[in-house]
């Protein structure tokens, strides 16, 4: 059983290693742990670092029901991998991000990871995320990943930031 948990943890860890997309020079993405109403959230800051505007379908934004964001969670000691739930709701419309501008997207971790609140009563939880957005024309905009440690019983936590290229 411990070998299985270790394999799951290692495979999850591999997903979270920083990766570089072919078009990684168009966006930068930061994931920041924040507290909102005593519930942990990831605040995604997506910045257009290209010289042109980028048009995203709203479903490409992390809390917009995207298929391009993977969230995984495991207790710090590796004993339990928590079950993922569907992220957000499908959002119609588009968002234009002009050169040099940023958008923010909040993702409630309790809404996308089953049993997170219970797990935080017993142990630290490591959240791994992988975000691979596409523009309105289905052009890949890069691959961004990171991890965030949510300390046990830390629903009132200081902001913590993990950035990847």
C-alpha positions in Angstrom: 0.0 0.0 0.0 2.8 2.4 0.9 4.5 1.7 -2.5 1.2 2.6 -4.3 0.9 5.9 -2.4 4.6 6.7 -3.1 4.0 6.0 -6.9 1.0 8.2 -6.9 2.9 11.0 -5.0 5.9 10.7 -7.4 3.6 10.8 -10.5 1.8 13.8 -9.1 5.1 15.5 -8.3 6.3 14.9 -11.9 3.2 16.8 -13.2 4.1 19.8 -10.9 7.7 20.2 -12.1 8.2 23.4 -14.0 7.6 22.9 -17.7 8.2 25.2 -20.6 5.8 25.6 -23.5 6.7 26.5 -27.0 5.0 29.9 -26.6 5.9 30.6 -23.0 7.1 34.1 -23.9 3.5 35.3 -24.3 2.2 34.8 -20.7 3.5 34.6 -17.2 1.3 32.9 -14.6 1.6 33.0 -10.8 -0.4 31.0 -8.3 -0.7 32.6 -4.9 -2.3 30.9 -1.8 -4.8 33.2 -0.2 -7.5 33.0 2.5 -11.0 34.0 1.6 -13.7 33.6 4.2 -11.5 31.1 6.1 -11.2 29.0 3.0 -8.0 28.5 0.9 -8.0 29.8 -2.6 -5.4 30.0 -5.4 -5.3 33.5 -6.9 -4.0 33.0 -10.4 -2.3 36.1 -11.9 -2.0 35.8 -15.7 0.1 38.5 -17.4 0.4 39.2 -21.1 4.1 39.7 -21.7 3.9 39.6 -25.4 3.7 42.7 -27.7 0.2 41.8 -28.9 -3.2 41.3 -27.3 -4.3 37.8 -26.4 -7.9 36.8 -26.7 -9.0 34.0 -24.3 -12.3 32.2 -24.2 -13.6 32.7 -20.6 -13.5 28.9 -20.3 -9.7 29.1 -20.6 -9.4 31.1 -17.4 -8.6 28.9 -14.4 -12.0 29.3 -12.6 -14.0 29.2 -15.9 -14.6 25.4 -16.2 -11.4 24.9 -18.1 -10.0 21.6 -19.2 -6.6 23.2 -19.4 -6.1 23.4 -15.6 -5.2 20.3 -13.5 -5.2 20.6 -9.8 -4.0 17.7 -7.6 -3.6 17.4 -3.9 -1.8 15.0 -1.6 -1.2 15.1 2.2 2.3 16.2 3.0 3.2 12.9 4.4 2.0 11.2 1.2 -0.6 9.1 2.9 -3.6 10.3 1.0 -4.2 11.7 -2.5 -7.4 13.7 -2.4 -10.0 13.4 -5.1 -10.3 16.1 -7.7 -13.7 17.6 -8.6 -14.7 19.4 -11.8 -13.3 23.0 -11.8 -15.6 26.0 -12.0 -18.5 26.2 -14.4 -18.4 26.7 -18.1 -18.2 30.4 -18.9 -19.3 31.9 -22.2 -17.6 34.9 -23.7 -14.1 36.2 -24.2 -11.5 38.1 -22.3 -9.0 40.3 -24.0 -5.6 40.7 -22.3 -3.7 43.6 -23.9 0.1 43.7 -23.9 1.4 44.4 -20.4 -1.9 43.8 -18.8 -2.9 41.2 -16.2 -6.1 39.3 -15.2 -6.8 37.5 -12.0 -8.8 34.4 -11.4 -9.7 33.0 -8.0 -10.1 29.3 -7.6 -11.6 27.9 -4.3 -9.6 24.8 -3.4 -12.5 23.5 -1.3 -14.7 23.5 -4.4 -12.3 21.5 -6.6 -10.7 19.1 -4.0 -13.0 16.7 -2.2 -12.3 16.4 1.5 -9.7 19.2 1.6 -11.1 20.9 4.7 -11.1 17.5 6.6 -7.6 16.7 5.5 -6.4 20.1 6.7 -7.6 19.3 10.2 -5.1 16.4 10.3 -2.2 17.3 8.0 -0.5 19.7 5.7 -1.7 19.4 2.1 0.4 20.0 -1.0 -1.5 21.4 -4.0 0.0 20.8 -7.5 -1.3 22.7 -10.4 -0.7 22.6 -14.2 -2.2 25.2 -16.5 -1.9 25.0 -20.3 -4.1 27.7 -21.8 -5.0 28.2 -25.5 -6.0 31.4 -27.1 -9.3 31.8 -29.0 -7.8 30.3 -32.1 -6.6 27.2 -30.2 -3.0 28.3 -30.2 -1.1 27.0 -27.2 0.2 29.8 -25.0 2.6 27.8 -22.9 2.7 25.4 -20.0 2.8 26.7 -16.4 3.0 24.7 -13.2 3.6 25.1 -9.5 2.9 23.8 -6.1 1.6 25.3 -2.9 1.8 24.0 0.6 -1.4 24.6 2.6 -0.4 24.2 6.2 -2.6 22.2 8.6 -5.5 24.2 10.0 -4.1 27.2 8.2 -7.3 28.7 7.0 -6.1 32.1 8.2 -2.7 32.0 6.4 -0.3 34.6 5.1 -0.2 34.9 1.3 2.3 32.5 -0.2 3.5 32.7 -3.8 4.9 30.1 -6.2 5.9 31.3 -9.6 6.9 29.3 -12.7 8.1 30.5 -16.1 
